[in-house]
Amino acid sequence: MLWIKCFHVLAVMSWMAGIFYLPRIFVHYAEGRAAGEDVRRLVTMAGRLYGFMTVMAVFALALGTWLWQGYGFSGRWLQLKLLLVMGLIAYHVACRLFVQRLRQGAALPTPLVLRLFNEAALLLVVPILILAIVKPFG
C-alpha cells in the first residue's frame, strides 16, 4: 500500500501544480487581451496544462480510491477530506469552463477576480493537507 500512497502523493502534487498555475495563465490572458496583446500562446498553454492536470487528477482520484478501499472509510476527518476533494473537483471543472472561454476568444472576469479565484484553491488544499496528515476528529 505504501507504493500506492507514494504514487497518489505524486499525482496529487502534479494535479496541484496545474491547479495553482492555470489560473495565473487566465490572469495573463485577461491582462494581455485588455492591452491588445497577442494571447494565442496563452490559450495553447492553458489547454495543454488543463489536459495534463486532468490526467493527473484522474490518477490521484483513482489511487486515492484504492487507498480508501485498502484502509477503509473511518473517521470524520476522512469524510470532511472527501467533501473538500469534491470541492477541488468542482474547482477543476470551473477551470475547464475558463479554458473553453479562452478557446472561444471570449472575455474572462477581471484580473482581480481571477487572482482571487487562484487563491481560492488554497482554501480547499490547505485543509485537505491538514486532514490527511494530522487526522483530527479521530
Backbone as a ProteinNet text record, in pm:
[ID]
protein_1_A
[PRIMARY]
MLWIKCFHVLAVMSWMAGIFYLPRIFVHYAEGRAAGEDVRRLVTMAGRLYGFMTVMAVFALALGTWLWQGYGFSGRWLQLKLLLVMGLIAYHVACRLFVQRLRQGAALPTPLVLRLFNEAALLLVVPILILAIVKPFG
[TERTIARY]
80.8	0	85.6	209.3	293.9	329.5	343.7	370.3	250.5	133	11.1	5	35.4	34.7	139	255.8	361.8	315.9	258.2	212.9	90.3	9.2	-104.7	-53.3	44.1	100.6	165.5	237	299.1	193.6	85.3	-21.8	-90.7	-112.8	-175.7	-86	43.9	137.2	131.6	127.6	122.1	-10	-118.8	-250.4	-250.7	-197.4	-197.4	-108.6	-1.7	81.8	-3.5	-86.2	-176	-284.2	-340.6	-447	-396.8	-270.7	-217	-164	-119.3	-61.6	-164.3	-261.1	-357.1	-429.5	-477.5	-541.8	-448.4	-319.2	-224	-221.9	-234.6	-245	-371.1	-479.7	-603.9	-583.4	-510.2	-481.8	-403.1	-298.4	-216.1	-297.9	-386.6	-473.7	-563.3	-628.2	-719.4	-644.2	-527.4	-448.8	-397	-348.4	-297.2	-405.6	-519.4	-631.3	-676	-679.8	-719.4	-618.1	-491.7	-386.8	-372.1	-454	-447.2	-331.5	-277	-163.5	-211.4	-118.5	-147.6	-146.8	-259.3	-271.9	-290.3	-268.2	-289.6	-203.3	-79	9	-45.5	-105.6	-163.9	-281.2	-356.4	-468.2	-414.5	-308.1	-245.6	-189.7	-120	-62.8	-171.9	-279.4	-388.5	-450.2	-472.5	-531.9	-443.8	-315.8	-222.9	-209.3	-199.4	-188.6	-315	-430	-555.1	-560.7	-515.8	-511.9	-421.6	-302.2	-207.7	-266.9	-322.6	-371.8	-494.8	-569.9	-684.4	-638.4	-535	-479.5	-427.9	-357.5	-304.6	-417.7	-525.3	-640.4	-702.3	-714.3	-771.4	-683.6	-551.7	-461.3	-473.5	-474.8	-483.4	-612.2	-722.6	-851.4	-860.3	-807.8	-810.7	-724.5	-604.2	-516	-569.5	-630.9	-692.4	-807.4	-884.7	-994.3	-939.1	-830.5	-764.7	-718.9	-657.4	-614.4	-733.5	-838.5	-959.8	-1014.5	-1016.2	-1065.5	-972.1	-842.6	-745.6	-744.9	-758.7	-752.9	-890	-993.5	-1128.5	-1171.9	-1299.9	-1361.6	-1386.8	-1288.7	-1304.2	-1262.6	-1338	-1304.7	-1372.5	-1415	-1478.3	-1380	-1250.5	-1151.1	-1156.6	-1174.9	-1178.3	-1304.8	-1415	-1540.4	-1528.2	-1470.8	-1451.8	-1351.4	-1245.4	-1146.5	-1211.9	-1293.8	-1359.9	-1455.3	-1520.4	-1607.3	-1524.9	-1410.1	-1322	-1262.7	-1234.4	-1184.9	-1292.9	-1418.6	-1527.2	-1529.1	-1500.7	-1489.4	-1373.8	-1263.4	-1147.9	-1181.5	-1260.9	-1305.1	-1393.1	-1479.9	-1564.1	-1476.7	-1371.6	-1277.2	-1210.8	-1173.7	-1112.5	-1208.6	-1335.5	-1436.3	-1452.7	-1447.1	-1454.8	-1337.7	-1220.4	-1104.5	-1131.9	-1198.8	-1233.7	-1322.4	-1417.7	-1506.3	-1427.4	-1329.3	-1245.1	-1160	-1107.4	-1027.7	-1115.4	-1238.2	-1329.2	-1353.6	-1366.9	-1385.5	-1262.8	-1145	-1022.1	-1022.4	-1056.5	-1056.4	-1156.8	-1264.8	-1367.2	-1332.1	-1225.3	-1187.2	-1276.6	-1347.5	-1439.7	-1364.8	-1426.1	-1367.1	-1378.9	-1284.7	-1286.6	-1320.9	-1342.9	-1359.5	-1235.4	-1244.3	-1132	-1010.2	-890.6	-771.1	-780.6	-842.4	-856.5	-941.9	-1052.3	-1139.5	-1064	-986.2	-909.3	-799.2	-738.8	-639.2	-704.6	-822.7	-896.3	-934.5	-974.8	-1005.4	-883.2	-767.5	-642.4	-615.9	-638.8	-612.9	-717.2	-835.3	-943.2	-905.3	-819.2	-776.7	-709.4	-638.7	-573.1	-673.5	-792.1	-895.4	-942.5	-918.1	-950.4	-827.8	-714.6	-596	-536.8	-528	-467	-544.7	-678.1	-750	-738.8	-736.3	-719.5	-586.4	-483.2	-349.8	-348	-406.4	-411.9	-489	-602.5	-683.4	-609.2	-538.2	-467.2	-349.2	-282.7	-162.2	-193.9	-269.7	-295.5	-406.1	-502.2	-617.5	-688.1	-733.4	-808.8	-944.7	-1016	-1150.9	-1149.9	-1034.6	-1029.5	-1075.8
-120.3	0	127.4	116	234.8	281.4	189.7	229.4	304.4	257.8	324.9	465.2	475.9	606.7	699.7	646.9	726.1	782	696.4	741.8	833.2	812.2	901.5	1042.1	1051.1	1181.1	1248.1	1172.7	1227.5	1281.4	1207.2	1251.7	1375.9	1378.6	1496	1618	1601.4	1714.1	1767.9	1679.7	1721.7	1791.8	1738.4	1799.9	1939.9	1953.3	2082.9	2183.5	2137	2228.8	2295.1	2216.3	2271.6	2359	2315.8	2392.8	2531.2	2540.6	2669.6	2754.1	2689.6	2766.7	2808.5	2724.6	2755.5	2888.6	2918.4	3049.4	3168	3148.6	3256	3279.9	3174	3190.5	3269.5	3241.6	3316.6	3465.2	3497.5	3637.7	3702.7	3635.6	3690.9	3707.9	3613.8	3622.4	3746.2	3763	3876.9	4009.6	4018.1	4141.7	4165.6	4061.6	4075	4111.6	4050.2	4081.5	4226.4	4272	4410.6	4509.7	4467.3	4554.1	4539	4454.2	4435.5	4348.4	4270.5	4184.5	4053.5	3984	3852.8	3750.7	3688.2	3594.8	3450.6	3424.4	3290	3184.3	3220	3123	3084.9	3180.6	3150.5	3054	3065.5	2973.3	2831.9	2818.3	2687.4	2632.7	2717.2	2674.1	2627.8	2704.9	2670.8	2536.7	2515.2	2389.1	2269.4	2283.6	2172.6	2146.5	2253.6	2236.8	2174.5	2216.5	2158.1	2008.4	1970.4	1828.2	1749.3	1803.5	1737	1723.9	1833.6	1828	1738.9	1722.8	1632.6	1488.1	1453.8	1318.7	1292.6	1390.3	1373.7	1364.2	1440	1433.3	1294.2	1237.3	1102.6	1001.7	1010.8	921.7	942.1	1067.1	1096.5	1041.6	1062.3	1014.9	862.6	801.3	654.7	592.5	645.7	592	621.9	739.2	771.7	678.2	643.2	547.7	410.4	371.6	244.8	245.6	355.4	366.8	361.8	430.6	434.6	292.6	214.7	77.2	-9.3	18	-60.4	-29.5	98.1	138.7	150.2	155.2	166.2	311.3	324.8	456.9	478.7	537.1	555	695.7	751.1	881.9	996	1093.1	1211.6	1293.6	1284.8	1358.4	1317.4	1185.6	1137.9	1184.3	1184.3	1232.1	1379.2	1460.5	1602	1620.8	1540.2	1547.8	1516.6	1413.5	1376.9	1486.5	1552.7	1665.3	1778.4	1807.5	1911.8	1869.9	1741.2	1692.3	1711.6	1691.6	1718.2	1866.5	1952.7	2095.4	2123.2	2051.3	2067	2018.9	1914.1	1867	1973.7	2036.3	2144.6	2261.3	2293.2	2397.9	2360.6	2234.6	2184.3	2202.2	2171.8	2188.4	2336.7	2423.8	2568.2	2611.8	2554.4	2584.5	2542.4	2430.4	2384.2	2486.3	2542.4	2642.7	2765.4	2806.2	2919.7	2885.2	2763.3	2721.9	2724.1	2678.8	2681.9	2825.2	2916.2	3058.1	3112.9	3073.4	3115.5	3067.6	2941.7	2883.9	2953	3004	3073.7	3220.5	3266.1	3406.7	3497.7	3439.9	3516.8	3585.7	3688.5	3760.8	3676.1	3697.6	3634.1	3741	3699.3	3800.3	3889	3991.6	4084.5	4013.3	4067	4005.8	3993.3	4089.5	4080.4	3960.1	3940.6	3825.5	3695.8	3692.7	3572.3	3547.6	3653.9	3636.9	3578.5	3627	3572.2	3426.9	3398.1	3259.8	3171.9	3220.9	3147.8	3116.1	3212.8	3193.4	3103.4	3095.6	3014.5	2867.3	2822.5	2681.9	2649.1	2746.5	2722.4	2695.8	2754.9	2732.1	2587.3	2516.5	2374.4	2287.6	2323.2	2238.7	2234.9	2347.8	2350.2	2263.6	2277.8	2187.4	2039.9	2010.8	1871.5	1817	1896.9	1855	1834	1925.8	1911.9	1787.8	1765.4	1647.6	1518.5	1515.8	1394	1361.8	1465	1440	1433.5	1531.4	1538	1442.3	1420.6	1334.6	1370.6	1495.8	1530.6	1461	1469	1411	1258.9	1195.1	1050.8	967.9
0	0	0	49	51.6	-88.9	-183.6	-321.4	-378.9	-347.5	-395.6	-335.9	-206.7	-141.2	-203.3	-234.3	-296.2	-431	-514.3	-645.6	-633.9	-532.4	-507.1	-474.4	-386.1	-348.2	-469.5	-550.5	-670.8	-767.6	-786.8	-876.3	-820.6	-690.1	-628.3	-644.4	-624	-640.6	-783.1	-880.3	-1020	-1050.7	-998.5	-1017.6	-956.9	-835.9	-768.2	-839.3	-901.8	-980.1	-1088.2	-1153.9	-1255	-1194.8	-1084.1	-1017.3	-978.1	-936.9	-894.7	-1011	-1119.3	-1229.3	-1333.8	-1362.5	-1468.1	-1445.9	-1325.9	-1306.5	-1330.1	-1311	-1343.6	-1494.6	-1571.4	-1716.5	-1749.2	-1677.6	-1700	-1672.7	-1567.2	-1533.3	-1645.8	-1692.2	-1800.9	-1928.3	-1954.8	-2072.1	-2062.4	-1947.3	-1929.6	-1940.6	-1877.9	-1885.8	-2027.5	-2092.3	-2227.5	-2327.1	-2312.5	-2402.9	-2386	-2260	-2233.4	-2292.5	-2298.7	-2352.7	-2503.9	-2564.9	-2709.3	-2755	-2664.8	-2698.5	-2760.9	-2824.5	-2881.2	-2767.4	-2743	-2630.5	-2678.2	-2805.5	-2859.7	-2791.8	-2760.3	-2693.9	-2556.5	-2487.4	-2356	-2368.1	-2476.3	-2499.6	-2517.9	-2595.5	-2616.1	-2485.6	-2411.7	-2282.7	-2187.7	-2179.9	-2088.3	-2126	-2253.7	-2298.2	-2266.1	-2292.1	-2264.3	-2114.7	-2037.1	-1893	-1836	-1885.6	-1837	-1868.1	-1987.2	-2022	-1928.4	-1902	-1811.5	-1671.5	-1620.1	-1482.2	-1470.9	-1579.9	-1576	-1567.2	-1643.3	-1634.3	-1492.8	-1436.9	-1301.2	-1197.5	-1219.3	-1128.9	-1132.7	-1251	-1263.4	-1189.4	-1208.9	-1136.1	-984.9	-940.8	-797.3	-738.1	-807.2	-756.5	-759.5	-864.1	-872.1	-762	-745.7	-642.1	-502.7	-485.7	-357.3	-324.8	-425.8	-405.8	-368.1	-432.1	-399.9	-252.9	-210.7	-71.8	23.1	-14	67.8	86.2	-21.4	-12.7	72.4	62.5	138.5	286.9	320.8	461.2	525.2	445.7	499	515.7	535.4	549.9	697.9	766	910.3	950.9	1041.7	1095.6	1023.1	1101.6	1042.2	959.8	992.4	914.9	768.4	743.2	605.8	534.5	603.8	544.5	505.2	593.3	563.4	449.2	450	342.3	208.2	203.9	78.4	31.8	124.2	89.1	25.9	85	30.1	-104.6	-121.4	-250.5	-357.2	-321.4	-417	-455.1	-358.3	-388.2	-483.4	-465.7	-554.5	-695.8	-705.7	-836.9	-902	-825	-878.5	-925.7	-851.7	-891.5	-1024.1	-1037.2	-1160.1	-1278.3	-1257	-1362.2	-1397.5	-1296.6	-1323.5	-1411	-1387.2	-1471.9	-1615.7	-1633.4	-1767.9	-1839.2	-1766.4	-1825.5	-1871.1	-1790.9	-1829.6	-1952.7	-1958	-2074.6	-2199.8	-2187.6	-2302.3	-2348.2	-2253.4	-2289.8	-2361	-2317.2	-2384.7	-2528.9	-2547.2	-2682.5	-2774.1	-2717.1	-2795.3	-2817.3	-2753	-2763.8	-2681.5	-2587.9	-2504.3	-2390.6	-2338.5	-2225.4	-2098.6	-2011.1	-1879	-1775.7	-1652.2	-1546.9	-1536.7	-1456.4	-1441.5	-1382	-1406.1	-1346.6	-1194	-1128	-982.3	-943.1	-1010.4	-981.8	-1008.6	-1115.3	-1146.7	-1044	-991.1	-884.2	-759.1	-725.9	-611.2	-636	-759.5	-797.1	-775.8	-813.7	-796.9	-649.6	-564.4	-421.1	-356	-414.3	-356.1	-347.3	-436.8	-431.9	-299.4	-242.5	-113	-1.8	-13	88.1	89.1	-17.9	-24.6	3.6	-54.1	-46	94.8	160.9	294.9	393.9	402.9	494.4	454.6	324.7	281.7	333	319.5	365.2	517	589.6	735.5	775.1	711.8	744.3	711.3	599.5	559	649.7	701.5	782.4	931.4	981.3	1125.8	1166.7	1079.2	1105.5	1236.9	1247	1367.8	1367.3	1470.4	1483.5	1489.4	1501.9	1517.8	1409.2
[MASK]
++++++++++++++++++++++++++++++++++++++++++++++++++++++++++++++++++++++++++++++++++++++++++++++++++++++++++++++++++++++++++++++++++++++++++

